[in-house]
């Protein structure tokens, strides 16, 4: 497992019986997590009086209870000098996946040590965690997400991290359609980051299922990876698809055009109370031969 273990402003305090107890800055949250299938005793004192708990509704969705949170606040990832706006949403999310810091730590030295300008494409870019990390490392970034609200949030995160005037292009678009246009335009990237959803619907009712579509999408996206590219990162949160499966997809897409190595593994967060680790998805990382 690859651990995101350099946080100061985030901490996974404990997890049990379908829930996790987290510290986001000075606030404690309880959120559901389907990976937490064990039912150990909730010994951490934070369980007794969190600042907010997200409870699912039988009718779908859910809501925050015992809510003593501000509307939004800022946390810092000191290891890479990054700052992020945290804002709990009605879908239990906070606007940041802290385990992804493990991937930021991986590609940051690749960008910094490239010895040349680096252009990165971030697809399904959400609120821009990877975008600001790549930009802080010195890359120019093209940030693509279908949600106008998430792209606006990403701009705020870039500004918080001192990157307001950095060369970042923010694109509100369907990621597949954007890549198809980039192929026609003959544009290439030195690094590609992809974090596609497990399930979704397009503007015209198109159904996206990662397990049915990811192979074609990765092969398509590989066509905009420069011949002398540095890295390719595929993230997955889809239950039932192992890290090795996603790594195989990446290997096949790049085998005929790029030499390098792919390493795939779970990414996770250390649990303070137990000393264990919570698996939070998978990362498949291709890196060019040095």
JOKAUR-V385451 format. One record per backbone hydrogen bond with DSSP energy under -1.0 kcal/mol. NH is the residue of the N-H (numbers start at 1). CO is the residue of the C=O. If there is no record, write none. Layout:
BEGIN
nh:NH co:CO
nh:NH co:CO
END
This chain:
BEGIN
nh:2 co:266
nh:4 co:268
nh:5 co:3
nh:11 co:23
nh:13 co:11
nh:13 co:21
nh:14 co:21
nh:16 co:19
nh:17 co:38
nh:18 co:36
nh:19 co:16
nh:20 co:31
nh:21 co:14
nh:22 co:29
nh:23 co:11
nh:24 co:27
nh:25 co:9
nh:27 co:24
nh:29 co:22
nh:30 co:52
nh:31 co:20
nh:33 co:18
nh:36 co:33
nh:37 co:35
nh:43 co:41
nh:47 co:44
nh:48 co:45
nh:51 co:28
nh:52 co:28
nh:53 co:65
nh:54 co:30
nh:55 co:63
nh:57 co:61
nh:60 co:57
nh:63 co:55
nh:65 co:53
nh:68 co:51
nh:73 co:86
nh:75 co:84
nh:77 co:82
nh:80 co:77
nh:82 co:77
nh:84 co:75
nh:86 co:73
nh:87 co:94
nh:89 co:93
nh:92 co:89
nh:100 co:97
nh:101 co:98
nh:102 co:99
nh:104 co:100
nh:105 co:101
nh:107 co:103
nh:108 co:104
nh:111 co:107
nh:112 co:108
nh:113 co:109
nh:114 co:111
nh:120 co:140
nh:121 co:191
nh:122 co:142
nh:123 co:193
nh:125 co:144
nh:128 co:125
nh:132 co:128
nh:133 co:129
nh:134 co:130
nh:135 co:131
nh:136 co:132
nh:137 co:133
nh:138 co:135
nh:139 co:134
nh:140 co:118
nh:141 co:167
nh:142 co:120
nh:143 co:169
nh:144 co:122
nh:145 co:171
nh:151 co:147
nh:152 co:148
nh:153 co:149
nh:154 co:150
nh:155 co:151
nh:156 co:152
nh:157 co:153
nh:158 co:154
nh:159 co:155
nh:160 co:156
nh:161 co:157
nh:162 co:159
nh:163 co:158
nh:166 co:163
nh:168 co:166
nh:169 co:141
nh:171 co:143
nh:173 co:145
nh:178 co:174
nh:179 co:175
nh:180 co:176
nh:181 co:177
nh:182 co:178
nh:183 co:179
nh:184 co:180
nh:185 co:181
nh:187 co:182
nh:189 co:224
nh:190 co:119
nh:191 co:119
nh:192 co:231
nh:193 co:121
nh:194 co:233
nh:195 co:123
nh:200 co:208
nh:202 co:206
nh:205 co:202
nh:208 co:200
nh:210 co:198
nh:212 co:209
nh:213 co:209
nh:214 co:210
nh:217 co:213
nh:218 co:214
nh:219 co:215
nh:220 co:216
nh:221 co:217
nh:222 co:218
nh:223 co:220
nh:224 co:221
nh:225 co:222
nh:226 co:189
nh:229 co:226
nh:230 co:190
nh:231 co:190
nh:232 co:286
nh:233 co:192
nh:234 co:284
nh:235 co:194
nh:236 co:282
nh:241 co:238
nh:246 co:242
nh:247 co:243
nh:248 co:244
nh:249 co:245
nh:250 co:246
nh:251 co:247
nh:252 co:248
nh:253 co:249
nh:254 co:250
nh:255 co:251
nh:257 co:254
nh:258 co:254
nh:261 co:287
nh:263 co:285
nh:265 co:283
nh:267 co:281
nh:268 co:2
nh:269 co:278
nh:271 co:276
nh:272 co:12
nh:273 co:13
nh:275 co:271
nh:278 co:269
nh:280 co:267
nh:282 co:236
nh:283 co:265
nh:284 co:234
nh:285 co:263
nh:286 co:232
nh:287 co:261
nh:288 co:230
nh:289 co:259
END
